[in-house]
Amino acid sequence: MNTLQEARDQVLHQIQQACEQAGRDVQAVQLLAVSKTHPSEMLREMHGAGQRAFGENYLQEALDKIEALKDLSIEWHFIGHVQRNKTKHLAEKFDWVHGVDRLIIAERLSSQRESALAPLNICLQVNIDGQETKDGCEPNEVSDLVAQISKLPNLRLRGLMVIPAPENTGAFADAKTLFEQVKGQHAHPDDWDTLSMGMSSDMADAIAAGSTMVRVGTALFGARDYSKQA
């Protein structure tokens, strides 16, 4: 067994343990492999180990990987900050975009998504604990944004994405509360099914709070070498 296979199996085991401790079905939590700065060859190997969903933060690097790995069946997630001038590539090439925090971004993604493609899955990024250095809309803006974005064609609004400050595990519970509040108001409650939170260091706490998607990089691929970033 190769090291990437072992790493993935270990992470899946940790997810299973966290779900058992929280009394949750392990099938309710998806593993998103955060592959930024890692070469296409590693993604191909991780795909061979059974991983299908990969998350990228840097657009040009991601586009290069999408081209290099186009022979594989991969669900591509963009989890970085969404800049207005980059939405066309996101709308054309990705299956999910997690960093939407403004209506103008959602409108551009909707208008630039080909109607022949499946709707683009969207998560609203929320600055759940008011960090000055973090992107994301304010919690009190979420309800209005959901109402507006839900009306846009070519998008499927799936839920929320949060990145709390390190050690602030209480923010996970706040995000879950907000998620449930909005679900009660949502125009398409069957689509509102994704709470993207938790990373390598805190995924057990996130799962205990109700995360449905954990974004794991270091525990799968090892430490990142940013000097090789595309």
Sequence and secondary structure as in RCSB ss.txt:
>XXXX:A:sequence
MNTLQEARDQVLHQIQQACEQAGRDVQAVQLLAVSKTHPSEMLREMHGAGQRAFGENYLQEALDKIEALKDLSIE
WHFIGHVQRNKTKHLAEKFDWVHGVDRLIIAERLSSQRESALAPLNICLQVNIDGQETKDGCEPNEVSDLVAQIS
KLPNLRLRGLMVIPAPENTGAFADAKTLFEQVKGQHAHPDDWDTLSMGMSSDMADAIAAGSTMVRVGTALFGARD
YSKQA
>XXXX:A:secstr
  HHHHHHHHHHHHHHHHHHHHT  GGG EEEEE TTS HHHHHHHHHTT  EEEES HHHHHHHHHHTTTS  E
EEE S   GGGHHHHHHH SEEEEE SHHHHHHHHHHS TTS  EEEEEEB TT  TT   B GGGHHHHHHHHT
T TTEEEEEEE    TT THHHHHHHHHHHHHHHH S TTT  EEE   TTTHHHHHHHT SEEEE HHHH S  
GGG  
